[in-house]
Each structure stands twice: as structure tokens, then as C-alpha cells.
Amino acid sequence: MSDHPVLRYIPAGAWSLVEPLVSKRAKALLITLIDFLENDVVPSEALYHAQLPTDPATRWQTVPQVLGNLKIKAKKLGLWNLWLSGGDFQGMAGGEGGGLSNLEYAIMAEVMGHSIVLAPQATNCSAPDTGNMEVLARFGTQEQKNKYLVPLLNGDIRSSFAMTEYGVASSDATNFHNTQATSLSSSTLSLSGHKWWISGAGDPRTSVHIVLAITDPNNPSAYKRHTLLLVEPRQKGVKIVRPMTVMGYDDAPEGHCEVIYDNVQVDLVRGVVGGKEGLGRGFEMLQARLGPGRLHHCMRSLGVASRALDLLLQRVSDPARKTFGKYLREHGTVLAEIAHSRAEIDQSRLLVLAAARQIDLAGAKGALQDIGIAKFTVPKMALQVVDRAMQVHGAEGLSQDQPLASWYAQLRTLRFADGPDEVHIQQIGQRELKRVKELQNRMEKIRRESERLLKEGGKERAKL
């Protein structure tokens, strides 16, 4: 067993399972990342929030300077675009990335989750940019890659993904009908629609929205009616209506915004992801975007839960917080919550690592079962751990003096983001039912062999 500093974040048993699959380079990067997290990122959290104005007039126009400083250092340390594994990004400026496997990145992302706001942004590993870069790299034209993908890879701009629609049950993506792009001319589409919960739309750095819109409403296949369009937020007809709050948090300067597109003109070649060949392929492109992204959220959620448990342990061991003459840790209910939290985090980590490994072996499509199980299990687990930490902190745990309430709000959104829990649960249940025929055949084979053995031995089946 190694003495790698990751053991401060992952138990020895879990590390022993994956260490043989982690390259020397990845282990070295992990050491650098942990040092960066502990000595630069986490100490900068208070300054980040202090540099963010409370005045609405400037709040949405300000990116705290400390974040820029962290990004510069992360680049110098080689901690940039760690989520990239090559493939569609090879040979592209800024597309070198970490060259990590999904399993290796899973460990990195859990570490980043210990500073869920700053660490992913500082290393250019945050949503929605990572998913948007996947789409552009795989399906974009060369012109679109040069204009949007390269600046995203370099961290010069940010982006939004406009999918969820106002007034529509968005857990079923085939319901999206409020946003349509109709032909204005032989070379131009007119985009009109109403979206909301569009992450990053409030960010002054955001230079492109990838918008899911209907372009072929009469197509007999509901999965070939939509197209991904490229819209710049400063184009005529784009209106940011308001930032939506999550349990009171506005997540400025990125935000989750309500957006109206009113007769926005979109070039039929430059403004369609993939050019004209991209028409009607919106859902195909969505799948390439959502698979790994769902798991990235789970990876980071593990880090949030682990840090919440760390805060819980410190609080219950604080002599100033004794009740009835006892440390909080000396009360039986608290010990049980500590034990359950430890067990649940470690169980969930194995789900995430298994899913990441399966992506490496079989691709995202071959890992849908593993990703789905992790997606409806891990965020819910992390919420429970954060809730326990909030409880032992008392009223302070709900306040701005602790990060717990904001973590809770962020984690709660993950039970909706990239598909609600119920959809993933339904899909997993349906996949399990597909095994019934094979199970029946297996049990019938066992039954026949059992009857043969009874007959051969001159015995009858015991009456129990």
C-alpha cells in the first residue's frame, strides 16, 4: 500500500482496488491537485465570496479576481482540462487535457468536490462547459470549433446549454415544443422560444448558448425533430429575463436564468451544430453530452459529502459545543450518524468508480446501467450527509457562516439535473426486467437437473 496523500480523501481499501489502474502520471497529478486544493483553492473560498458584490447592478457583471488567479496557477501546474481524455480533442489547441482515464478522473473529481464552487472552475472542469465542449468537439464544424471550442478549452469564455423549457414537463425531453426555429430564408432560421434554468446564462464571460429547438415538427420520429443551435447572448432578440434562485441562492455570476429568444436569426450553416448535417440530430448529440456529465456530478458530490462529514466531526469534537456536560460525539445518535455517513459515502464511491471503469471499458453507452444507478444514488446520499452536518451545527448550519446550506441547495438540484431520479430509477428497473427470460431459462435448467438427480437417487422431493 502506498502512502499517497489521496489517502486523506479516500479510504485505504478503496484506493487499493483502483491504485493498480492509476498511472504514475495520474498519481503525480493527483498529488499536485491535492496540494493545490489544500493550499490555494480552499483558503481562497472566503475571498471569492467577499469579492462578489451584493449590489445587483454589479453582482452579475463581476467575476472575482481570485478565480482568475487560481486559473492561472492551475494552468502552470498542469491541472487544466483534466476531464479531457483525448479522442475528439487530439491535436487541438488547448485540448491536451490530463490524458486521464475516466477512472483516474473520477478520483480527481472527488477531490475537486471538496471545493465544489472553485476547484472545478479553476481547473476548467465545470459544467455546463465540459458537456458543451464534448458536443462541439464531436459534432461541430471546423469553423465552430475555432470560434467556440478553442476559447472554451483555453478558459477564455464560458457557455450555456439551453434545454429546459418554461411550462413544460422537462423530464421528458420529447415534450420540448415552446422553442422552435423556422426557415426565414434559404440560409437563415428564426429562433423563438422560452427557456429557463439555463445555467451560466447570467455570466458576463458566456459567449455562446447551445439551444435545443424544434426544426422539423412534423417528423414522424419524436427524436429527429430537434436541432442544437448556436446563439450568442448579445444577439438581437436574446433576453435574460431573470436569474432563478435555488432555495434563495442565485449562484452569481453564473446563475440559472430564464431566457427568451425572440426571432433570433441563426445562420443555417454557422449556427447549427455540425452545419446543415446537424439538422434533426439534437437528441443524438444530447446523449453524447449527458452520459459522462451525469457521472462527473456524482464524482464531485462525493467530495461535498466527505467535506461535510469532516465539518461534522470537528463540530462534535469542539469542547465549546458541549451539551449537558458532554461532547456532542458522546451522544449516541451522533455516533450513529457519523457511522452511517462514513458507510454511505464509501458505498457510493464504489458505485462511481465502477461506472467510471465501465465507461473506460465499454464507452458511455455500455455504462448506462452503472451511470444511472450512481446518478439516483449518490446525490441523494450526499444530501443526507450534508443534512446531518447541518443538524449538529444547529442554526449556524443553516446560515451564511457555514457552507453547508449552499452545498445542500446545490446538491438538491442534482436530483433534477440531467434527468430526475424517477426517470433513472424507471430506466434501471426496465433494464433489470430484461433479465427475466434469461433467469427463467436458468432456473428451468436447474429444476430439470434437480429432478434428474432425485430420480437417479430414488428419492422424492422433500415436503417442507
N, C-alpha and C positions, 0 to 999 in steps of 0.2 A: 504493500500500500504506500502510495506517495504521500508527501507532506505538502501537497499543493494547497495554496490559500483558498481554493474553491471549497475546501472542507469547512470553511467558516460559513458557507452558504448552503452546501448540500451534504447530507449525512454520508458517512464513510461507505455504508452499504450500497447506496445508490451510485456513488462515484465509482466503486469497484466494478459495478456492472457495465458502466459506459467507458471507463478510462481506456480499455484496450482499443476502443473505436475512435478515440480522440487523438489526432495527430500531434506531433511535437510542436508544430507551428501553432496549432489551435490552443494547446496548453500554454504556450508563451503569450499568445494574445489574451488569453483569459487572465493571466497574471497581470498584464498591463491594464486590462479593463477593470479589474478589481481595485487596483491601485488608483486608477482614475476616478472610479466611483467613490471610494472612501476619502480620498484626499482633495478632490476637486468638485465633484458633482454634488454630493450630499451637503458639504459645507456651503455650497452656493445657493441652496434652495431658499433660504430666508432672504438673501439679497435679490433673487429673481422676483419674488413676490413684492418686495419693497420697491423695486424699480418699476413695477407695473402700476400706472396711475389709477386712482379710483374715480377720477372725473371722466364721465362717459365721452366727453368731447375728445379726449386724448387717449383714453384706455384702448380703443380699437385701432389706434394708429401707432402704438408703441410696442416695439419688441425689446424686452430688457437686454441691456448691453452685455450682461454677464453670460447670456446664452451664446452670443456671438463669440465671446472669448473662449467658452468651452468648446465650441465647434472648431475653432482654430487649433486648439490643443489636441482635440480628438484626431483631427487630420494628421497632425505631426506625429502622433503616436501610432498611426496606422489603424485606428479604431473607427474607420469611416466605411459606411455601407457594408457592415458586417453581414447583413442579411443576404447579400448577393452571393450566389454560388457559381457564377459564370454563365454558361449556356447562352441565352439570348443577349447577354450583355458583353460577351467577349469581344475585345478589340475596340470597345467604345470608350471615349474619353470619360474618365470618372467611373467606369464600370468594372474596375478590377475587384473591388469589394474584398471580403475576407477570404473568399475561396473556401468557405466552410461547408460541411455537410449540414443538413437540417438538424441532425442530432447535435452536432457541435454548436450550432447557432441556438438551439433550444436552451443549452446551459448558459450561453452568453445572455440571452433574452431574460432568463430568470434573474440573473444578476442585475441587469438593467431595470427590472421591475422594482428593485429596491428604491429607485428614484423615478417613479413612473412618469412624471411630467418632464423632467430634464434629461435623463440619460438617453432615452430613445431619440429625442430631438438633437441632442449634442452629437450623436453618432450617425445621424441621418438614417435612422431605422424606425421612424414613426409613421403611423397611419395618419391620413389616407395615402401619403406619398408612396409608400412601398408598393401598395397594390396598384396604384396608378402607373408607377414605373414598370411593373410587370406587364400591364396591358400595352403600354407604348412600346416596350422592348419586343414583345411577341407579335403585336399586330400593327404597330404604327408604320407609316411610310418613312423613308429616309428623311424627308423634309420635316415631318412631325417629330422624329427622334432628335434631329438637330435643334429644333426650335424649343421643344419642351423637355424631352428626356435628358439631354445632356445637362441643362441647367438644374434639373431636379437631382441628378446624380451628384452634381457639384455642390448642392445645397444653396444655390443662388436664388432659387424661387421655391414656392410651395404650391400645392394644388388642392382641389376639392373633387369629390365624387358625388354627383347629384343623381340620386336614385330614388329615395323615399319621397312619396307624393303626399300632399296635403289632402285629407279627407278620404283616403283610400286605405284599405287593409293591406299594408305593405309587406306583411309576412308572406303573401302570395304575389310574387313578382309579376305574374301574368295579369294582375289587376291594374297595373300601371296604365292609365289611359288619359290622364289630365295633361300630359306633356307630349305634344305632337309636333313633328316637323313636316311641313308640306312644301311642295315644289313652288318656288316663287318664279323661277325661270329654269332654263336648261342647265344652269350651273350653280344655282343658289337655292337653299332651303330656308323656310321661315319657321323659326322655332318659337313656340308659345307654350307656357305651362307654369305649374305652381308646385314647387318642391319645398320640403322642409327637413329639418335635422341634417343639414348639409355641413358636415364637419370641415372646418378650415375656411369657410366662405367669408368669415369676417376678418381674416388675416391680411394685413397690408402686403405681405410677401406673396400672396396667392396670385398666380398669373394665368391659371387655366382651370376651368371646370370641365370634367368629363361628365357629360349629361346623357342619361338614358332616356330616349324618346321614341315614340312610335313613328315609324316612317312608312309602314306598309300595313295599315289597319285591317285590310281585307284578306291578308294571307291566311289560308286555312290552318296553318300551324301557329299557335299562340307563341311559340318560341322563335319565330322568324319575323316577328312584326317590329321588333325594336332594334335601334341602332345607337352606338355610342358616338356622341358628337363632342367636338372641342370648341368651347366657348371661353372667351377671355372676359373676366369680370368687369372690365371697363368698356365693353362694347355697348353700343346703344341698345336699350331695351332690357338690360340686366339690372334688376333692382333687389338689393338686400333689404328685406322688409324689417327684420328684427333678429337679434340673437335669441335663441331659445335657452332657457335655463334648465339645468338638471338639479332638482332639489335646491334651487336657489343659486347654484354656481353657473356662471356664464362662460367659464373656460376661455376667457380673453387671453391673448388677442386672436386665437384661432376661432373659437366659438362653434356653435352648431346652429346654423341660420335658416330662417325661412327666406326663400328666394323666388322671385317671379321673373320669368323670361317672357317678354312681351314683343313678339315679332322680331326676334333677334335673327339677323341674317347670317347664315352659315354656308360657307363655300362647300360645294358638293364633293370636292376632292380634298382640299386642305383641311376642311372642318369635320370630316368624317374619319374616325379612327380606321386606318387601313385604306383610306381613299374610297372610291366607288365600290371596290370589292368588299368593303366593310359593311355595306348596307344590309340590314336584316340579320347581322351576326352579333347583336348586342348580348344575347344570353350566352352564346358560346364564349364570348370574351369575358363575361361576368364570372364564369366558372374558373377561368384561369386566374382571375383576380382574388376570388374569395377563399379558395381552398387553403393555401398556406397562410393567408392573413388571419383566418379563424384560429389557427394554431398559435400564431405569434401573440395574439391577445391572451391565450391561455398561458403561454410561457411567461409573459410579464405578470400575469395575475398571481402566479406562484410567488414571484418576488414581493409583490404587495402583501400577500398573506404572511410571508415569512417575516417581513419587517414589522407588520402589525403584531405578530407574536413576540418579536423582540421587545417592542414597546410594552406589551402586556407583562412580560417577565420582569422588566425593570420597574414597572409601576407597582407590581405586587410585592416587590422586594425593597421598596422605599420605606425607611423607618418613619418618615414624616406622614405616611399614609396608613398607619396602623389603625385598626378599628377594634374596640373592646379589648385593647391591650395586646392585640395580635397583628402580625404582618398579614396582609391580605392573602398571601400564599399559604398561610396556615389554616385558612378556612377550606373545608372540604370541597365545596362547589367550585372554588377557583382552581384547585388542583385538577379536578375533573376536566375543566375547560382547557387547561394547559395540555393535558394528555390528549384530549380529543383533537385539539388544534394540531399538535405535532403529528398525530396519526393521519389526519385528513390531508395535511399538506404533503406528507410523504407518499400517501396513496395516489394522490392526484399527480404528483411528479412522475410516477411510473407510467400513468396514462399518457402524459405529454411526451415523455421520452420514447414510448412505444410508437406513438403516432408519428413522431419525427423520424424515427428509424424506418418506419414503413414507407414514408414518403421517399426516403433515400433509396429504398429497395424497389418500390413499385410505382413511384410517382404519386401525385396528389390524388388522381382518380383511384389508384389502388389502395389508398389510405383513407377513403371516405368514411368507413366504419369507425376507424380509430379517431379520426379528427372529430367526427360527430359526437362520439362518447365524451371526448375531452371537452368539447365546446359546451355541452349542457351540464357537465360535472364541475369543472374547475372554477369558473366564475362564481357559481353558487357556493362552493366550498370557501372561496376567498372572502365572500361576503359574510359568511358565518364567523370566520376568524376575526375579521375586522370588527364585527358587531360585538364579539366577546371582549376585544380590546377596548372598544368604546365603553362598554359596561363597567369595566374595572377602573376606567378613568373618570367615571361619574360625569357630571355636567361638562367638565373640561373636554371630555372626549367628543362632545358634540360641537365644540367651539372652534374658532379660528386659531386658537392657541395650540392645537394639535392637528396633524394632517389627516386624522382618521376619518372625519366626516367627509372630507373631499374625496378620499380614497373610496369610501362607501358609495358615494354618488357616481364616481367613475366606473366602479365595478358593476353597479346596478345596471348601467346602460349596456354592458356586455351581454346581459341576458336577453337583449333585443337585437343588438348589433350583429350583422351578418347572419340574421335568421334567429327568431326567438327560440327559447328552449323547447317549446312544444313541437316545433317543426322538426328539430333534430331528433327529439325523442320518438316522434312518429316514424321518421325515416329509419332509425335504428331498429325499432320494433318490426317494421315491414321487412327489413333485411333479415332479421332473425327468423321470421316466419318462412322465409325461402328455404330454410334448412329442414323443414318438417318432412318433406318427401325423403330426403337422404336419411333422416333419423328413423323414419318408419321402415325403410328398407333394411337399415342396420339392425333394428330391434327384431324384425321378422327373421332375419338370418340367425340371430342369437336364439330366438324362440325355437326355430327348427332344429338347431344343433342341440338345444336343451332337451327337446323331445326325443331326439335320436339317442342321446346318452341315457335317458331314463329307460327307454325301451331296451337298449343294449344291456343295461344292468338289471333288467327285470323288475323295475320299480315304477311306482306311480308317483305323480306329483304330490308332495306333502300338502295336506289340508291345514292351512294355518288359521 
